[in-house]
């Protein structure tokens, strides 16, 4: 059974609860299991955060910020900074395959803001987001997201490119990429941003927006799964 390493921080218990359910689903459905380390426990036990991580991992981060609107104020991280210290130590950030943010949507722009700050600072993608303890739909979606990212990270050199599109601009982009479209089973879509930004919407089957993410040259989108 493949083991997926997670470094995270959970203060209220929401993130730990989500990871427990995520681990259960992964073991049952994908024959993978989580090895998750709560950085809060390391701090509580007076263990050093200055150790090198030498294997790929994911980070999970709830948003705790100073009071404000998340734009002109309220964009300073509080309480969860030990995870930042661990990731920032030596080359630890290079092994992070991506970060999953969580928070409370009632806080509007502050929702998952610290995950996006980490992404910008360290250069790994924000893979997904969930609110509070997350739903079962979140568990399933993020399980698949982690699995796809593992495939991208470990086996990208073995994947075969069957189609390469020409460079695109806002004025020259295929119709299929401007509208809802599906990717065939067994294939993945890889976008590389050379300049500017792109906003990607993930839709439910009924067309409702599940999530949206903006990517640029310093925050490249992960593989887009089937």
C-alpha angles and dihedrals in degrees: 000000000000115000121218115202118219129187113192145145126231122181103166096030096251096113093045090051091050092050092050090055091042091053091050092051094046093051093047100042108023104024091238129120136203127238100195126183121196106214088203088068091052090054092045091053092047091243119157120257090202100095130118122248110212101179135062116273144164127234126219117198132179117206117253114165141158115273115281143083100294092243113064094005137014096047098116115106117233134181096006097067094110088074089053090051092052094048092046094053111113109304098340093116090061091066095051109107093194146311133254116208130205137182145120119302090211086077091062110196091021091063106118090341095140092055089057090047090054090048091053094045100045103027102238123122130259099239100187148330138225136183124245107313093351130230130267087256088058091050093053095043095047092045088058091043092056092046092051092048090051090053090050093048099044105029107028091111088059098047115104121226107225097174134022121193122210120253110287135212130189088266096044109047126130115258091238092061093051093055140040112295140161128229117225119252112268094027134094131200120226122194122189118196114213096176139352125015139289130203117213123196122203111207136200118233090265091055098255115141111254096181141335130213133187118215134187140171093291094043108043119191117254121238110298106232130219 
